[in-house]
């Protein structure tokens, strides 16, 4: 999503300006062309040379930079931008933009661009919570600016409160979402499930599986970055919560079934990447089972088959984690559950499946077409799946 995109990164005079170097680095590593614009006060906290070294691009600090490839900096940057990101954004710069004041290269760039504008405020807690600052942020939000909320924590003053710059990964996620607003899934509602459900035995034990949730999260983020409105329904995992989507946390198969039934109302597609437990204890002990005997016998019953039972006129995509007869087993699952597409992978391959960052999958659609993919990252696999989803949604229309 970031590859070959032009991101204008505005940096203002906040102590958090040093974090802009990390933002620029991550954007650059993802393939974006990063054009840095710094206010005069920002250069007191971090040097233009630092940003130039990271991006490989000249850093703009003046409206008419001598020797620059841009003749009028703010106009050229504004027209080149796919998005403008101001991180950190001080109370001063927020106030100027809310009042329509453009007296430096950064505010002029903002005024001249038609690209999405993202603000990540960072300032003293009292300044952030001041009604004037909040009113200014609300005005900008009403005008279409995307505001990345500040976080609560230790500030430069040593006090604890709101005003810290949002986490870098959150800012990057919002940038990706903004760049994907006009994507091929714009206007679509996609529900994604992730992780492995946990079926309780007693208050401290459960039946589970080795699913990490990585494939489901990759699917949700890829759909978000293509413009979809995404609901992610996830079983317990250790992954950071993705931004720019609704996230519903569940534990059991029953809870997932209920969450899916609610989420698919008016949805265009359901992608069931979760590893839902096939069985659950018939009875759950109210207190911890003591280790008093050498054996413990549990009676298990089948859990709900969510994909088969969920109702609605939407695209259904299932996953089949198999250890033998991969394609045949997946094809049977596709027919039994009346799916539009199934994604099959061999869980005996150490580089593919549970816990891995890569997957080697085979896509089988409702017409029987088989597409075997090479070993790819899970994000690359997600985009291949969504290419097929876009095609199938187009056929339904």
C-alpha positions in Angstrom: 0.0 0.0 0.0 2.8 2.4 0.8 5.0 1.4 -2.1 5.5 4.3 -4.6 3.2 6.6 -2.6 4.3 10.1 -1.8 3.9 11.0 1.9 4.6 14.5 3.0 5.7 14.3 6.6 5.3 17.6 8.5 7.3 18.0 11.7 6.6 20.8 14.2 8.4 22.0 17.3 7.5 19.4 19.9 9.9 17.3 22.0 8.4 14.3 20.2 9.9 15.5 17.0 12.7 12.9 17.4 10.0 10.2 16.9 9.4 11.6 13.4 12.7 10.0 12.4 11.2 6.6 13.1 8.1 7.4 11.2 10.1 8.5 8.2 12.3 5.4 8.4 9.3 3.0 8.5 7.6 4.7 5.6 10.9 4.7 3.6 11.4 1.0 4.3 7.9 0.3 3.1 8.7 1.9 -0.2 7.1 5.3 0.2 8.7 8.5 -1.1 8.9 10.6 2.0 9.1 14.4 1.6 9.8 16.1 4.9 8.6 19.6 5.7 9.9 21.1 9.0 8.8 24.3 10.8 11.6 26.5 12.0 10.9 25.4 15.6 11.1 21.7 14.6 14.7 22.2 13.5 15.6 23.1 17.2 14.7 19.6 18.2 15.9 17.5 15.3 18.2 18.5 12.4 17.1 18.4 8.8 20.3 16.4 8.1 18.9 13.5 10.2 15.7 13.4 8.1 17.6 13.8 4.8 19.9 10.9 5.7 16.9 8.7 6.4 14.7 9.6 3.4 17.4 10.3 0.8 15.4 13.4 0.0 16.0 17.1 0.6 14.2 18.5 3.6 12.0 21.5 3.1 12.3 24.3 5.8 11.6 27.3 3.6 8.9 28.2 1.1 11.5 29.2 -1.5 14.4 26.8 -1.0 17.4 27.8 -3.1 18.6 25.1 -5.4 15.6 22.9 -4.7 13.8 20.9 -7.5 10.6 22.6 -6.4 10.1 26.1 -7.6 7.4 27.0 -5.1 7.7 24.4 -2.3 4.2 24.4 -0.8 2.4 24.1 -4.2 4.7 21.4 -5.6 4.6 19.3 -2.4 0.8 19.8 -2.1 0.2 18.5 -5.6 2.7 15.6 -5.3 1.3 14.3 -2.0 -0.8 11.2 -1.7 -1.2 12.2 1.9 0.1 14.8 4.3 1.0 13.7 7.8 1.9 16.1 10.6 3.6 14.2 13.4 4.0 15.6 15.9 1.5 18.4 15.6 1.7 21.1 18.3 -1.1 23.1 19.7 0.3 26.1 17.8 0.2 24.5 14.4 -3.3 23.1 15.2 -4.5 26.5 16.1 -3.1 28.1 12.9 -4.7 25.5 10.7 -8.1 25.8 12.5 -8.0 29.5 12.0 -6.9 29.2 8.3 -3.6 30.9 8.9 -0.9 29.9 6.5 2.3 31.7 7.3 5.0 29.0 6.9 5.8 26.3 4.4 3.9 23.6 6.3 0.6 25.4 6.8 0.8 26.6 3.2 1.3 23.0 2.0 -1.8 21.9 4.0 -3.9 24.7 2.6 -2.8 23.8 -1.0 -3.3 20.1 -0.9 -6.3 18.0 -1.9 -4.7 14.9 -0.3 -5.9 13.4 3.0 -4.4 15.2 6.0 -3.5 13.3 9.1 -2.6 15.0 12.4 -0.9 13.3 15.3 -1.0 15.8 18.2 1.8 15.8 20.9 2.0 18.4 23.6 1.7 19.1 27.4 -1.4 17.6 29.0 -2.8 21.0 30.0 -2.4 22.3 26.5 -4.0 19.2 25.0 -6.9 19.2 27.3 -7.5 23.0 27.0 -10.9 23.6 25.5 -9.4 25.8 22.9 -7.2 23.0 21.6 -10.0 20.5 21.7 -12.3 23.0 19.9 -9.6 23.4 17.2 -9.2 19.7 16.8 -13.0 19.3 16.4 -13.1 22.0 13.8 -10.3 20.3 11.8 -12.0 16.9 12.2 -15.2 18.4 10.9 -13.3 19.7 7.8 -12.1 16.2 7.0 -8.8 16.1 8.8 -7.9 12.7 10.3 -6.9 13.0 13.9 -4.7 10.3 15.5 -5.6 10.5 19.2 -2.8 11.2 21.7 -2.1 8.7 24.3 -1.8 8.8 28.1 1.6 8.5 29.7 4.7 10.2 31.0 5.3 13.6 29.3 8.4 15.7 28.8 7.4 17.7 31.9 7.7 14.6 34.0 3.9 14.6 34.6 1.5 11.8 33.6 -1.4 12.6 31.4 -2.8 12.9 27.8 -0.7 14.4 25.1 1.9 11.8 24.2 2.4 11.2 20.5 0.5 8.1 19.4 2.4 4.9 18.9 4.3 4.8 15.6 2.6 1.6 14.4 -0.8 3.3 15.0 0.3 6.3 12.9 1.6 4.1 10.1 -1.7 2.1 10.2 -3.8 5.3 9.9 -1.6 6.4 6.9 -2.2 3.1 5.2 -5.9 3.4 5.8 -6.0 6.9 4.4 -4.1 5.9 1.3 -6.5 3.0 0.7 -9.7 5.1 1.0 -10.3 4.9 -2.8 -9.2 1.3 -3.2 -11.0 -1.6 -4.9 -12.9 -2.5 -1.7 -14.0 1.1 -1.0 -17.6 1.1 0.2 -17.5 -2.6 1.1 -18.1 -4.1 4.5 -15.8 -7.0 5.2 -15.9 -9.2 8.4 -12.7 -11.1 9.2 -12.2 -13.7 12.0 -8.8 -14.5 13.5 -7.0 -16.6 16.1 -7.8 -19.8 17.8 -10.9 -20.1 20.0 -10.4 -21.3 23.6 -13.0 -23.7 25.1 -12.8 -23.7 28.9 -12.4 -26.8 30.9 -12.4 -25.0 34.3 -11.5 -21.4 35.3 -7.8 -21.9 34.4 -7.7 -24.5 31.7 -9.0 -24.6 28.1 -8.9 -26.6 24.9 -7.2 -24.6 22.2 -5.0 -24.8 19.1 -1.8 -23.3 17.9 -3.3 -20.5 15.8 -1.4 -17.2 16.2 -4.0 -15.0 14.5 -1.4 -13.6 12.1 -3.3 -14.6 9.0 -6.5 -13.1 10.1 -4.9 -9.9 11.2 -3.1 -9.7 7.8 -6.5 -10.2 6.1 -8.1 -7.5 8.1 -5.3 -4.9 7.6 -5.1 -5.7 3.9 -8.9 -5.2 3.5 -8.7 -1.9 5.4 -5.9 -0.7 3.2 -8.0 -1.4 0.1 -10.8 0.9 1.4 -13.1 -1.6 3.1 -14.9 -1.0 6.4 -13.6 -3.9 8.4 -14.8 -5.7 11.5 -12.2 -8.0 13.0 -13.5 -10.7 15.3 -10.5 -12.2 17.2 -9.9 -15.0 19.7 -7.2 -14.4 22.3 -3.8 -13.7 20.8 -0.6 -11.7 21.5 -0.8 -9.4 18.5 -1.0 -5.6 18.7 -4.5 -4.4 18.0 -4.8 -3.1 14.4 -6.1 0.4 13.9 -8.8 1.7 11.5 -11.3 -1.0 12.1 -13.8 -2.3 14.6 -12.2 -5.1 16.8 -14.4 -7.5 18.7 -12.7 -9.8 21.2 -14.1 -13.2 21.9 -12.9 -16.4 23.5 -15.1 -19.3 22.6 -16.7 -20.7 19.4 -20.1 -19.9 20.7 -19.1 -16.3 21.3 -17.5 -16.1 17.8 -20.7 -17.4 16.3 -22.8 -14.7 18.0 -20.3 -12.0 17.0 -20.2 -13.1 13.4 -24.0 -13.3 13.2 -24.2 -9.7 14.4 -21.4 -8.4 12.3 -22.5 -9.9 8.9 -25.7 -7.9 8.8 -25.3 -5.8 5.7 -21.8 -7.2 5.1 -20.4 -7.8 1.6 -18.0 -10.6 2.7 -17.1 -12.9 5.5 -13.5 -14.2 5.7 -13.2 -17.0 8.3 -9.5 -17.1 9.0 -10.0 -18.1 12.6 -9.1 -21.6 13.8 -12.4 -22.5 15.5 -12.2 -25.4 18.0 -14.1 -28.4 16.7 -15.0 -29.6 20.1 -15.7 -28.2 23.6 -16.2 -29.8 27.0 -19.8 -30.8 27.6 -19.6 -29.4 31.1 -17.3 -26.7 32.5 -16.1 -27.0 36.1 -17.0 -24.0 38.2 -13.8 -24.4 40.2 -10.3 -25.5 39.3 -10.0 -29.2 38.9 -7.5 -30.6 41.4 -4.7 -32.9 40.3 -5.8 -35.8 42.5 -5.9 -38.7 40.1 -3.6 -40.0 37.4 -6.3 -39.6 34.7 -8.9 -37.0 33.8 -11.8 -37.9 31.5 -13.6 -35.2 29.6 -16.7 -35.6 27.5 -16.5 -33.4 24.4 -19.3 -32.2 22.1 -19.1 -30.5 18.7 -19.0 -26.8 18.5 -21.1 -24.8 16.1 -20.1 -24.8 12.4 -20.1 -21.1 12.0 -19.6 -20.9 8.2 -22.3 -23.5 7.5 -24.8 -21.9 9.9 -24.4 -18.2 9.4 -27.1 -16.7 7.2 -27.0 -13.8 4.7 -26.4 -12.8 1.2 -22.6 -12.2 1.3 -19.4 -13.7 0.0 -18.1 -16.5 2.1 -14.4 -17.3 2.3 -13.1 -20.2 4.4 -9.7 -21.6 5.3 -8.7 -25.2 5.5 -5.6 -26.1 7.5 -4.9 -29.7 6.4 -2.2 -32.3 7.0 -3.0 -34.6 4.1 -5.0 -34.6 0.8 -4.9 -30.8 0.9 -6.7 -29.9 -2.2 -9.3 -32.7 -2.1 -10.1 -32.0 1.6 -10.4 -28.3 0.9 -12.6 -28.9 -2.1 -15.0 -31.0 0.0 -15.1 -28.4 2.7 -16.0 -25.7 0.1 -18.9 -27.8 -1.2 -20.2 -28.8 2.2 -20.2 -25.3 3.5 -21.3 -23.7 0.2 -18.4 -21.3 0.1 -17.4 -18.9 -2.7 -13.7 -19.4 -2.0 -11.5 -21.6 0.2 -7.9 -21.2 1.1 -6.0 -24.4 1.8 -2.6 -24.7 3.4 -0.4 -27.6 4.5 0.1 -27.3 8.3 2.9 -29.9 8.2 5.2 -27.4 6.4 7.2 -25.5 9.1 7.2 -22.4 6.9 3.4 -22.4 6.4 0.5 -22.2 8.8 0.2 -21.8 12.5 2.7 -19.4 14.1 4.7 -18.8 10.9 5.0 -15.4 9.2 4.7 -17.0 5.8 2.1 -19.2 4.1 2.0 -21.4 1.0 -1.6 -21.8 0.1 -3.9 -23.0 -2.7 -7.0 -21.0 -3.6 -10.1 -22.9 -4.9 -13.1 -21.0 -6.0 -16.8 -22.1 -6.4 -16.2 -22.8 -10.1 -13.4 -25.2 -9.3 -10.5 -23.0 -10.4 -7.4 -24.0 -8.5 -4.6 -21.4 -8.0 -1.5 -22.6 -6.1 0.6 -19.8 -4.7 4.3 -19.9 -3.8 5.6 -19.3 -0.3 4.6 -15.7 0.5 4.4 -13.5 3.6 0.9 -13.6 5.2 0.3 -10.1 4.1 1.1 -11.0 0.5 -1.2 -14.0 0.8 -3.9 -11.7 2.1 -3.6 -9.5 -0.9 -3.8 -12.4 -3.3 -6.9 -13.6 -1.5 -8.5 -10.2 -1.7 -7.7 -9.9 -5.4 -9.9 -13.0 -5.8 -12.5 -11.5 -3.4 -12.7 -8.4 -5.5 -13.2 -10.5 -8.6 -15.9 -12.6 -7.0 -17.7 -9.5 -5.6 -17.7 -8.0 -9.1 -19.2 -11.2 -10.5 -22.0 -11.0 -7.9 -22.8 -7.4 -8.9 
